[in-house]
Amino acid sequence: MEESITQIIEKNAVVRDWSLKTQREKGGQPSGGEYTRGIFTERYGDIAHLITIRVDEQLIQAMVRFWDPAYQCFTFNQEDMTPTIEEYAALLRSTMCNSARYT
C-alpha cells in the first residue's frame, strides 16, 4: 500500500526530531550551517574554495602543451620545471594557500 505525502512528511519530522534530540543528548550540536562547514574545513581544509575558481582555458591549454606526464613536470627546451604549491595557488588565483601549512 502506498503512503500518502502527509504520512511521509510526518515520518520525516519524527526522524529529524529524534536525530536532533540524540545529538543534544550526546553533547553534539545539530548539523547545519556554520557547524557543518567547520567540520568539513577541519577534515578537508580549504578544498571547497576550488569550486569558486574560474578556469582560464587558454592558460590550461598552454600548460598542457609543456606538461610531461612521464616526469610529472613542465619541460621547456629540455629544462624540467615543477611549480611549488604557492605557484599553483597563484595560477589558480587562490588565497587559500597558507605557506605555514606546508613547511
C-alpha positions as CSV (number, residue, x, y, z in Angstrom):
1,M,0.0,0.0,0.0
2,E,1.3,3.4,-0.9
3,E,1.9,6.0,1.8
4,S,0.3,9.4,1.4
5,I,2.6,12.5,1.2
6,T,1.3,13.6,4.7
7,Q,2.4,10.3,6.2
8,I,5.9,10.6,4.6
9,I,6.2,14.2,5.9
10,E,5.2,13.1,9.4
11,K,7.8,10.3,9.4
12,N,10.5,12.7,8.2
13,A,9.6,15.1,11.0
14,V,9.8,12.3,13.6
15,V,13.2,11.1,12.4
16,R,14.5,14.7,12.3
17,D,13.3,15.4,15.9
18,W,14.8,12.1,17.1
19,S,18.1,12.9,15.4
20,L,18.3,16.4,16.9
21,K,17.4,15.0,20.4
22,T,20.0,12.3,20.1
23,Q,22.7,14.8,19.1
24,R,21.9,17.1,22.0
25,E,22.0,14.2,24.5
26,K,25.4,13.1,23.3
27,G,26.8,16.6,23.7
28,G,27.0,17.4,20.0
29,Q,25.5,20.3,18.1
30,P,22.8,19.9,15.5
31,S,24.1,19.7,12.0
32,G,23.7,22.6,9.7
33,G,25.3,25.9,8.5
34,E,28.5,27.0,10.2
35,Y,28.9,23.8,12.3
36,T,28.9,21.6,9.2
37,R,31.2,24.0,7.3
38,G,33.6,23.9,10.3
39,I,33.7,20.1,10.3
40,F,34.3,20.0,6.6
41,T,37.0,22.6,6.7
42,E,38.6,20.7,9.6
43,R,38.7,17.5,7.7
44,Y,39.5,18.7,4.2
45,G,41.0,22.1,4.6
46,D,40.2,24.8,2.0
47,I,39.5,22.5,-0.9
48,A,35.9,23.7,-1.1
49,H,37.2,27.1,-2.3
50,L,38.2,25.4,-5.6
51,I,34.6,25.4,-6.6
52,T,34.6,29.2,-6.9
53,I,37.7,29.5,-9.1
54,R,37.2,30.5,-12.7
55,V,39.2,28.3,-15.1
56,D,41.3,30.2,-17.6
57,E,41.0,27.8,-20.5
58,Q,43.8,29.4,-22.5
59,L,46.2,29.1,-19.6
60,I,45.3,25.4,-19.2
61,Q,45.8,24.8,-22.9
62,A,49.2,26.4,-22.8
63,M,50.3,24.5,-19.7
64,V,49.2,21.1,-21.2
65,R,51.5,21.7,-24.2
66,F,54.5,21.8,-22.0
67,W,53.4,19.1,-19.4
68,D,55.5,15.9,-19.4
69,P,53.3,13.2,-17.9
70,A,56.2,10.7,-17.6
71,Y,58.1,13.1,-15.3
72,Q,55.1,14.9,-13.9
73,C,56.6,18.3,-14.6
74,F,56.8,21.0,-17.3
75,T,59.6,20.7,-19.9
76,F,60.9,23.8,-21.7
77,N,63.8,23.2,-24.1
78,Q,64.9,20.1,-22.1
79,E,64.7,22.0,-18.8
80,D,62.3,20.5,-16.3
81,M,60.3,22.8,-14.0
82,T,57.8,21.9,-11.4
83,P,55.6,24.6,-9.8
84,T,55.6,25.0,-6.0
85,I,52.4,24.9,-4.0
86,E,52.5,28.6,-3.8
87,E,52.9,28.9,-7.6
88,Y,49.9,26.6,-8.1
89,A,47.9,28.8,-5.8
90,A,48.9,31.9,-7.8
91,L,47.9,30.2,-11.1
92,L,44.6,29.4,-9.6
93,R,44.2,32.9,-8.3
94,S,43.6,31.5,-4.8
95,T,44.3,32.9,-1.4
96,M,43.8,29.5,0.2
97,C,47.5,28.7,0.3
98,N,48.9,29.3,3.7
99,S,52.7,28.7,3.5
100,A,52.9,27.8,7.2
101,R,50.9,24.6,6.4
102,Y,53.5,23.2,4.0
103,T,56.7,23.8,6.0
